[in-house]
């Protein structure tokens, strides 16, 4: 029989968390302990929280991301699990976030500085600064027109040089592009 564990309702306000998708059998036999007005269901265990939802990302006053299974499940509703120690504080004014680039998937994501995998190299930024950098990196990934201004035919190399600087420095995109252009012309 499941022991009824219920965290304080305010425990999740202003938090950042990365959930990992699990299969439906993970919540089989567990009792729903909270249902949101938006239709999400929550199951609390001593180890962490299961969330069944069709929406992830910004939630009211929190940022909860789901890392999908591979291959991705087809269900509209995804079940995510996060341990209790993976919920980190979030606010708009502290430099809490850093960026991670996945070159194999060509994606960029933000992570919290309390993440045990933080390399201490990537620059920490506020939520707003982080959002701006993510947009710049996604434009570099998705567009190619910017590359015509460089004397380099290897767009993959150009992208990685610029993206690494965007992640690991506070230089502006324009400053980085000028430095990379100089390197390419030499």
Secondary structure, DSSP 8 states (H G I E B T S, - for coil): --------GGGGTTEEEEEEEE-GGGSTT----EE-TTS-EEEE-SSEEEEEES--EEETTEEEEEE--SS----SSEEEEEEGGG-EE--SSS--EEEEEETTTTEEEEEETTSTT--S-S--B-HHHHHHHHHHHHHHHH--GGGGGSS-S-HHHHHHHHHHHHHH----HHHHHHHHHHHHH-
